[in-house]
Amino acid sequence: MRILARLGIRLIFIWTSAIITLIVVLILAVQFVVLGRAVAKRKAALNHSWATVLLPLDEIPKRFPKLARNQAAMELAQLSEVLGIYRPPAPITSDDETRIKAAYPHEEDRKEFGRILPFLWEYVDKEVSGVDETIDPLPDPIQEFVLAHQQQLSALCDRVLNNELPRWAIDLDRPDDEDFTASDDLISLQRLLTAVTLDQIRKGNSSDAWRTVRAAWRIDEALSARPEDHVQHDVIRSAKLLVGTLLRMNPPLPPDLERFFQKDFKESFLLTYEVDSFNALRMPRSRGRSSVFDRFRFALFERSKFGAASAAASQLMCDAVGRMRRQSPCDDEVRGRDPRKSPEARSDPLVMVFLPTSSFHFEQLLFRFLIERELAETVLAAKSRLLDNREPCLAVLDSTVCPGARWDCRLSSDKGSVTISFAGSFESTEFKRFDLPLTHSWTARRTISR
């Protein structure tokens, strides 16, 4: 009897366990089907929303396919390393001086460049922010560096202009694995090239100046193909330096620089937010949960919340990007609308997790740049008319960036100088220190004589 009782208890335990397991499996299966349908429905809705703004989310992997770094990017890194601007990823952790010198043969060059960097920032910012074409000589530390590295700078420009565009590795499956020490080093290079160009303009070496500007633009053009938002922010900062340089140059514009004025910087900028949204939606939901119980609890109770939160964040980003794409930079309503400050994000902390940490305030940097670029295009067009012995201010100067705004063009009474100014309003708040003046003056006779 005791044996039968024990056997009965075991059978009851086995049957109970089997029933509980079956119930759990059925619950998970039903939830899997229900969640799958909900995910598919959300994905279809988001695909439709993003397609009306930029691209369907499904198109992102096609727009940014997995790519390897090309030879042009490797050579640019090597030449930048010789100048002391680029330092490859650390192969060692030791502080031993001998090993450091072996790993970094250009460490002294890097220290030398680091010493001129504060002078470079101050000089370039001051010169490109001027409202006329006065250019001061290079500070002594920069001048000495440029003279000491003249051959390397020339070789770098030649290589950039004669090679294919540099291309760095892209892998959306590894968004944090960057193939270059990033745009920071290349933006430092752009500042150096800007200083060199300004000095060449001051000395009247227009052909050398155009060559340096073209090399700088090719680097920016290559970087603008990246999917990372922080790289696009750096590209815009660098392109603003290019605007400041072009304002001080004379036509004709080289054909490859026409792409600078045709480039849709807004689309490249906004696409990075869609890439962020794409990555957030496919983020591994159970990452960091090692035990079976934790994974089960996440799948049963939390997965749907995470999926709904990432979808809500994606929709908020899509709405913000749509407003930015449709409206002009001079529309005050669109500027400053950060999805992280929306009621949906503030009411649900989980939604905030899936929104990009880089603020949408960067839109002010983009919009201000678009107006500054139009100023450079307007000035170059006026200079072209002067070179053709035509009045520089006769053409219609309506703004295409800000519909309804105009560019005022004034020729002095003695016809000796021309001033073009933006007759609209745009005030940066977050990035005022990067603003270029929306007015430019130059000597008309100097334009004709060059």
DRENDRENVO-937169 format. One line per field, with one value per residue (C-alpha): x, y, z; residue number from 1. Coordinates in steps of 0.5 Angstrom, whole numbers, m for minus. Each point is the difference from the previous one (the first is absolute). Layout:
<rs>
x: (X / ...)
y: (Y / ...)
z: (Z / ...)
seq: (NUM / ...)
</rs>
This chain:
<rs>
x: (0 / 6 / 3 / m7 / m1 / 7 / m1 / m6 / 3 / 6 / m5 / m4 / 6 / 2 / m7 / 0 / 7 / m2 / m7 / 4 / 5 / m5 / m4 / 7 / 2 / m7 / 0 / 7 / m3 / m6 / 4 / 5 / m5 / m4 / 7 / 2 / m6 / 0 / 8 / m2 / m6 / 5 / 5 / m4 / m3 / 7 / 2 / m6 / 2 / 7 / m1 / m4 / 6 / 6 / 1 / m4 / 4 / 1 / 4 / 5 / 5 / 0 / 1 / 6 / 3 / 5 / 7 / 7 / 5 / 3 / 7 / m1 / m2 / 6 / 5 / m4 / 1 / 7 / 2 / m4 / 4 / 6 / m2 / m2 / m7 / m2 / 1 / m2 / m3 / 4 / 4 / 3 / m2 / 7 / 3 / 7 / 3 / 4 / m6 / m4 / 5 / 0 / m8 / m1 / 6 / m3 / m2 / 5 / m4 / m6 / 2 / 3 / m7 / m3 / 4 / m3 / m7 / m2 / 3 / m4 / m7 / 1 / 3 / m5 / m6 / 2 / 1 / m6 / m4 / 2 / m5 / 5 / 6 / 5 / 5 / 5 / 7 / 1 / 2 / 7 / m1 / m5 / 5 / 6 / m4 / m3 / 7 / 3 / m6 / 0 / 1 / m4 / m6 / 1 / 0 / m6 / m4 / 3 / m2 / m7 / m2 / 3 / m2 / m8 / m4 / 3 / m5 / 0 / m3 / m8 / m3 / m7 / 0 / 6 / m2 / 5 / 6 / 3 / 6 / 3 / 2 / m6 / m2 / 4 / 7 / m3 / m3 / 7 / 3 / m6 / 2 / 7 / m2 / m4 / 6 / 4 / m5 / m1 / 7 / 1 / m6 / 3 / 7 / m4 / 1 / m7 / 2 / 3 / m6 / m5 / 4 / 0 / m8 / m1 / 4 / m4 / m7 / 2 / 1 / m6 / m4 / 3 / m2 / m7 / m2 / 1 / m6 / 2 / m3 / 6 / 4 / m6 / 1 / 7 / m1 / m4 / 5 / 5 / m4 / m1 / 7 / 0 / m5 / 4 / 6 / m5 / m2 / 7 / 1 / m1 / m4 / 0 / m2 / 4 / m6 / 1 / m1 / m7 / m2 / 1 / m6 / m4 / 1 / m6 / 3 / m7 / m1 / 6 / m1 / m7 / 2 / 4 / m6 / m3 / 6 / m1 / m7 / 2 / 5 / m5 / m5 / 4 / 4 / 1 / m6 / 3 / 7 / 3 / m5 / 5 / m5 / m5 / m5 / 2 / m1 / m7 / m2 / 2 / m3 / m7 / m1 / 5 / 1 / m6 / 1 / 7 / m2 / m6 / 5 / 5 / m6 / m3 / 7 / 1 / m6 / 2 / 6 / m4 / m4 / 5 / 4 / m6 / m1 / 7 / 0 / m6 / 1 / 5 / 6 / m3 / m6 / 0 / m5 / 4 / 7 / 1 / m6 / 4 / m3 / 3 / m5 / m6 / m6 / 1 / 7 / m1 / m5 / 3 / 8 / 0 / m1 / 5 / 5 / m1 / 1 / 7 / 4 / 2 / m5 / m4 / 3 / 5 / m5 / 2 / 7 / m3 / m5 / 5 / 5 / m5 / m1 / 8 / 1 / m5 / 4 / 6 / m4 / m3 / 7 / 3 / m5 / 1 / 7 / m1 / m4 / 5 / 5 / m4 / m1 / m7 / m3 / 0 / m6 / m5 / m2 / m6 / 3 / m6 / 2 / m2 / 2 / m5 / m6 / m2 / 7 / 5 / 7 / 1 / 6 / 3 / 5 / 4 / m1 / 7 / m2 / 6 / m3 / m5 / m4 / m5 / m4 / m6 / m7 / m3 / 1 / 3 / 3 / 4 / m1 / 4 / 6 / 1 / 7 / 0 / m4 / 3 / m2 / m6 / 3 / 7 / 3 / 6 / 3 / m2 / 6 / 4 / m5 / 1 / 8 / 1)
y: (0 / 5 / m2 / 2 / 6 / 2 / m1 / 3 / 7 / m1 / 0 / 5 / 5 / m3 / 2 / 7 / 2 / m3 / 4 / 7 / m1 / m1 / 6 / 4 / m2 / 2 / 6 / 2 / m3 / 4 / 6 / m1 / 0 / 6 / 4 / m2 / 3 / 6 / 1 / m1 / 5 / 5 / m1 / 1 / 6 / 3 / m2 / 4 / 6 / 0 / m1 / 7 / 3 / m3 / m7 / m7 / m3 / m6 / 4 / 2 / m6 / 1 / 8 / m2 / m7 / m3 / 3 / m1 / 6 / 1 / 2 / 7 / 0 / m4 / 5 / 6 / m3 / m1 / 7 / 3 / m4 / 3 / 7 / m2 / 1 / m8 / m5 / m7 / m4 / m2 / m7 / 1 / 1 / 1 / 7 / m3 / 6 / m5 / m4 / 7 / 2 / m6 / 0 / 7 / 2 / 7 / 2 / 6 / 2 / m1 / 4 / 6 / 0 / 0 / 7 / 4 / m3 / 6 / 5 / m4 / 1 / 7 / 2 / m4 / 3 / 7 / 0 / m4 / 5 / 6 / 4 / 2 / m3 / 2 / m5 / 0 / m4 / m7 / 1 / m2 / m7 / m2 / 3 / m4 / m6 / 1 / 1 / m6 / m5 / 4 / m7 / m4 / 5 / 0 / m7 / m1 / 5 / m4 / m7 / 3 / 3 / m6 / m6 / m2 / 3 / m3 / m5 / m3 / m6 / 0 / m6 / 2 / m7 / 3 / 8 / 1 / m3 / 6 / m1 / 6 / 5 / 3 / 7 / 4 / m2 / 2 / 6 / 2 / m1 / 4 / 6 / 0 / m1 / 6 / 4 / m2 / 3 / 6 / 1 / m1 / 4 / 6 / m1 / 0 / m8 / m1 / m6 / m3 / 2 / m3 / m7 / 0 / 2 / m6 / m5 / 3 / m1 / m7 / m2 / 3 / m3 / m7 / 1 / 2 / m7 / m2 / m3 / 3 / 6 / 3 / 0 / 4 / 5 / 0 / 1 / 6 / 3 / m1 / 2 / 7 / 1 / m2 / 6 / 5 / m2 / 0 / 7 / 3 / m4 / 2 / m3 / m5 / m5 / m7 / m5 / m5 / 6 / 1 / m7 / 4 / 5 / m6 / m5 / m1 / 1 / 0 / m7 / m3 / 3 / m2 / m7 / m1 / 0 / m5 / m5 / 2 / m2 / m7 / m2 / 1 / m4 / m6 / 1 / m7 / 0 / m5 / 3 / 0 / m6 / m6 / m5 / m4 / 3 / 7 / m1 / m4 / 6 / 5 / m4 / m1 / 7 / 6 / m2 / 3 / 7 / 0 / m1 / 5 / 5 / 0 / 1 / 6 / 3 / m2 / 4 / 6 / 0 / m1 / 6 / 5 / m2 / 1 / 7 / 2 / m3 / 4 / 7 / 5 / 2 / 6 / m3 / 1 / m5 / m6 / 2 / m2 / m6 / m5 / m7 / m1 / 6 / m3 / m2 / m7 / m1 / 4 / m5 / m6 / m1 / m6 / 4 / 5 / m6 / m1 / 7 / 3 / 3 / 5 / 6 / 2 / 7 / m2 / 2 / 7 / m1 / m3 / 5 / 6 / m4 / 0 / 7 / 2 / m5 / 4 / 7 / m3 / m3 / 7 / 4 / m5 / 2 / 7 / 0 / m4 / 6 / 5 / m4 / 0 / 8 / m1 / 4 / m5 / 2 / 0 / m8 / m2 / m2 / m4 / m5 / m7 / m3 / 5 / 1 / 7 / 3 / 4 / 1 / 8 / 2 / 7 / 3 / 6 / 7 / 0 / m8 / m2 / m5 / m5 / m2 / m6 / m1 / m5 / 4 / m5 / m2 / m6 / m1 / m6 / m1 / m7 / 1 / 8 / m1 / m4 / 6 / 3 / 7 / 1 / 6 / 0 / 6 / 0 / 5 / 0 / 2 / m5 / m5 / 2 / 1 / m7)
z: (0 / 2 / m7 / m4 / 4 / m1 / m8 / 0 / 3 / m5 / m6 / 3 / 0 / m7 / m2 / 3 / m2 / m7 / 0 / 3 / m6 / m5 / 2 / 0 / m7 / m2 / 3 / m3 / m7 / 1 / 2 / m6 / m5 / 3 / 1 / m7 / m3 / 4 / m2 / m7 / 0 / 4 / m5 / m6 / 3 / 1 / m7 / m3 / 5 / m2 / m7 / 0 / 3 / m3 / m1 / 2 / 6 / m4 / m5 / 5 / 0 / m8 / 1 / 5 / m2 / 3 / m3 / 2 / 0 / m7 / m1 / m1 / 7 / 3 / m4 / 3 / 7 / m2 / m2 / 5 / 5 / m3 / 2 / 7 / m1 / 0 / 5 / m1 / 5 / 6 / m1 / 7 / 7 / 2 / 2 / m2 / m4 / m5 / m1 / m1 / m5 / m4 / 0 / m2 / m4 / m1 / 7 / 0 / m6 / 4 / 6 / m5 / m3 / 6 / 2 / m6 / 1 / 5 / m5 / m6 / 3 / 2 / m7 / m4 / 4 / 0 / m8 / m2 / 4 / m3 / m4 / m5 / m4 / 4 / 2 / 6 / m1 / 3 / 8 / 0 / 3 / m6 / m5 / 3 / 0 / m7 / m3 / 3 / m2 / m7 / m4 / 4 / m1 / m7 / m1 / 5 / m5 / m6 / 2 / 3 / m7 / m5 / 4 / 1 / 6 / 6 / 3 / 7 / 3 / 1 / 4 / 2 / 4 / 4 / 1 / 5 / m4 / m3 / m5 / 1 / 6 / m3 / m3 / 6 / m3 / m7 / 2 / 3 / m7 / m3 / 5 / m2 / m8 / 1 / 3 / m5 / m5 / 3 / 0 / m8 / m1 / 4 / m4 / m7 / m1 / m3 / m4 / 7 / 4 / m5 / 0 / 8 / 0 / m4 / 4 / 6 / m3 / m3 / 8 / 2 / m6 / 2 / 8 / m2 / m3 / 7 / 4 / 7 / 3 / 3 / m6 / m4 / 5 / m1 / m7 / 0 / 5 / m5 / m6 / 3 / 0 / m7 / m1 / 4 / m5 / m7 / 2 / 0 / m7 / m7 / m6 / m4 / 5 / m2 / m2 / 6 / 4 / m3 / 4 / 6 / m1 / m3 / 6 / 4 / 7 / 3 / m3 / 3 / 6 / 1 / m2 / 6 / 4 / m4 / 1 / 7 / 0 / m4 / 5 / 6 / m3 / m1 / 7 / 3 / 5 / 5 / 0 / 7 / 3 / 1 / 4 / m3 / 5 / m2 / m8 / 2 / 4 / m6 / m5 / 4 / 3 / m3 / m7 / m2 / 4 / m3 / m7 / 1 / 3 / m6 / m5 / 3 / 0 / m7 / m2 / 4 / m3 / m7 / 2 / 2 / m7 / m4 / 3 / m1 / m7 / m2 / 3 / m2 / 5 / 1 / 3 / 8 / 1 / m2 / 3 / 7 / 0 / 3 / 1 / 7 / 2 / m3 / 5 / m2 / 2 / 6 / 2 / m1 / 2 / m4 / m7 / 2 / 0 / m7 / m2 / m3 / 6 / m5 / 0 / m6 / 2 / m5 / m5 / 1 / m2 / m7 / m1 / 1 / m4 / m6 / 0 / 1 / m6 / m4 / 2 / m3 / m7 / 0 / 1 / m6 / m5 / 2 / m1 / m7 / m2 / 1 / m3 / m6 / 0 / 3 / 6 / 5 / 4 / m6 / 0 / 5 / 6 / 3 / 6 / m2 / 6 / 4 / m5 / 1 / 2 / m4 / m1 / 0 / m5 / 1 / m5 / 4 / m4 / m3 / m2 / 4 / 4 / 1 / 6 / 0 / 6 / 2 / 1 / 4 / 8 / 2 / 8 / 2 / 7 / 1 / m5 / 0 / 1 / m7 / m4 / m6 / m1 / m5 / m4 / m4 / m3 / m5 / m5 / m7 / m3 / 3 / m2 / m7 / 0 / 3)
seq: (1 / 2 / 3 / 4 / 5 / 6 / 7 / 8 / 9 / 10 / 11 / 12 / 13 / 14 / 15 / 16 / 17 / 18 / 19 / 20 / 21 / 22 / 23 / 24 / 25 / 26 / 27 / 28 / 29 / 30 / 31 / 32 / 33 / 34 / 35 / 36 / 37 / 38 / 39 / 40 / 41 / 42 / 43 / 44 / 45 / 46 / 47 / 48 / 49 / 50 / 51 / 52 / 53 / 54 / 55 / 56 / 57 / 58 / 59 / 60 / 61 / 62 / 63 / 64 / 65 / 66 / 67 / 68 / 69 / 70 / 71 / 72 / 73 / 74 / 75 / 76 / 77 / 78 / 79 / 80 / 81 / 82 / 83 / 84 / 85 / 86 / 87 / 88 / 89 / 90 / 91 / 92 / 93 / 94 / 95 / 96 / 97 / 98 / 99 / 100 / 101 / 102 / 103 / 104 / 105 / 106 / 107 / 108 / 109 / 110 / 111 / 112 / 113 / 114 / 115 / 116 / 117 / 118 / 119 / 120 / 121 / 122 / 123 / 124 / 125 / 126 / 127 / 128 / 129 / 130 / 131 / 132 / 133 / 134 / 135 / 136 / 137 / 138 / 139 / 140 / 141 / 142 / 143 / 144 / 145 / 146 / 147 / 148 / 149 / 150 / 151 / 152 / 153 / 154 / 155 / 156 / 157 / 158 / 159 / 160 / 161 / 162 / 163 / 164 / 165 / 166 / 167 / 168 / 169 / 170 / 171 / 172 / 173 / 174 / 175 / 176 / 177 / 178 / 179 / 180 / 181 / 182 / 183 / 184 / 185 / 186 / 187 / 188 / 189 / 190 / 191 / 192 / 193 / 194 / 195 / 196 / 197 / 198 / 199 / 200 / 201 / 202 / 203 / 204 / 205 / 206 / 207 / 208 / 209 / 210 / 211 / 212 / 213 / 214 / 215 / 216 / 217 / 218 / 219 / 220 / 221 / 222 / 223 / 224 / 225 / 226 / 227 / 228 / 229 / 230 / 231 / 232 / 233 / 234 / 235 / 236 / 237 / 238 / 239 / 240 / 241 / 242 / 243 / 244 / 245 / 246 / 247 / 248 / 249 / 250 / 251 / 252 / 253 / 254 / 255 / 256 / 257 / 258 / 259 / 260 / 261 / 262 / 263 / 264 / 265 / 266 / 267 / 268 / 269 / 270 / 271 / 272 / 273 / 274 / 275 / 276 / 277 / 278 / 279 / 280 / 281 / 282 / 283 / 284 / 285 / 286 / 287 / 288 / 289 / 290 / 291 / 292 / 293 / 294 / 295 / 296 / 297 / 298 / 299 / 300 / 301 / 302 / 303 / 304 / 305 / 306 / 307 / 308 / 309 / 310 / 311 / 312 / 313 / 314 / 315 / 316 / 317 / 318 / 319 / 320 / 321 / 322 / 323 / 324 / 325 / 326 / 327 / 328 / 329 / 330 / 331 / 332 / 333 / 334 / 335 / 336 / 337 / 338 / 339 / 340 / 341 / 342 / 343 / 344 / 345 / 346 / 347 / 348 / 349 / 350 / 351 / 352 / 353 / 354 / 355 / 356 / 357 / 358 / 359 / 360 / 361 / 362 / 363 / 364 / 365 / 366 / 367 / 368 / 369 / 370 / 371 / 372 / 373 / 374 / 375 / 376 / 377 / 378 / 379 / 380 / 381 / 382 / 383 / 384 / 385 / 386 / 387 / 388 / 389 / 390 / 391 / 392 / 393 / 394 / 395 / 396 / 397 / 398 / 399 / 400 / 401 / 402 / 403 / 404 / 405 / 406 / 407 / 408 / 409 / 410 / 411 / 412 / 413 / 414 / 415 / 416 / 417 / 418 / 419 / 420 / 421 / 422 / 423 / 424 / 425 / 426 / 427 / 428 / 429 / 430 / 431 / 432 / 433 / 434 / 435 / 436 / 437 / 438 / 439 / 440 / 441 / 442 / 443 / 444 / 445 / 446 / 447 / 448 / 449 / 450)
</rs>
